[in-house]
Amino acid sequence: MDMEWDDAIGRAVTAQRLRSYRLVTRGDEHAALRLYDWNSVAAAAVLVTVAMVEVTVRNAMDAQLMAWAGRRGDSSWFDTIPLDDRHLGDLERAMRAVERGPGGSDFHGKVVAELGFGFWRCIVAERYLTTLWVPALNKAFPNGYRDVRDRRARVERHLSGLVTVRNRAAHHEPIHRRDLLGDLRAAVELATWVDADAGAWVAARSPLEGVVRRKPRVG
């Protein structure tokens, strides 16, 4: 980043927002601003990467929930999924948001897209082991760990990590100290558990590894 932008960025970004960057660079203002600039690029790369995984995972989970509902004689899992009040509220809000929208076809698909990534992480929690994971959701990750309990735990761990880094990136928070290559490995592995080709797609198209290689040296 050219030094000519230092003053502009320094004025645009609050001192509190730059604090972690100044700490890492030991008060070197130009280095701190370069790191802040890189953090913004890294955040964009995180969002691209997680978006690919989110679509892959939610579609696979939705497909298995639909199959589960069908085996029970239900037309949609929206109506009968055994969630606690908080997660049921998330689903109901998504349905209301779609109902208030422009309408059209594919109500189901629009609701699935409206549900946040955090919703999908929450419904693989251990509390839903016997009600959702064993009868339905474990089948969304056929290439995962053989033991269904281990598979659930690993899926939840990867989803939790990706939700965390995605949220930090989306809110322009510092991620420069985070193991972003570890996040990339988790993203690729999670997608691979759904489908090997999906994992290869994430690995090939994610810009994250290249961004990490260009991280400014500090200290």
Steps between C-alpha positions, in 0.01 A plus 500: 500500500638842404583740782292767325189324632614497862343832597171421329467160665612639834219755485240254379573227756462565873794471736321222687459304178872532427611412853570131440696579186714759677572255780621235255716748310637659818369842411626508142212695346567412138541132585178509701308650210647247256388221732154655528480519122605134472244403764226647280615292203525190720147560629368507144681173426348343812150604393547351153631174645233461765225585252598200287495272801175644634312431178646149478417412859154652525383338177627159612339536842174623350491202263537257789239679708260483207565127463449453875173692490386293204565175685277632778225588256554877533510736203760732654742485789409859585179383665627213714871547573557453877690816588524691825325837524801706392572308182132457421477878525781534246308279259173685554668838441649372175159378386337834585773689315433297186123542539549879513711489185397531136357150492546271205592134491738291711392614845698214651825593327464865597454409866809278491699788350361740761622289792838618625812286508476496878166319480657207319781486754253497787291213371800265493550557874514199730155580640358392163708180476212253520224717355675645193861391461462121508178473295581774248786747514792260526412385147583849370867424568550151352877543468545601863612294797355147505370523857191722495583659835852589390363625170256730677767640732740572213232657286388722787858605574568598139168680467558689825843615390377611160202685647735681738751610237222591256333721761827671588573561134149629431524748789845628394666367813868401517576152369873557440599287801273212405619180334324568172666208326350283772162650418558422133587139582181474704297645214644257247462204734141584587405537134681174420298319766192602302646426157858449383449721195357778718813486714719521190297800382550686828872418499542619142289815515565638846729804485597463865832319464633761258390782728674343800822473298486875441458591865736786592790408723484674835730524797 
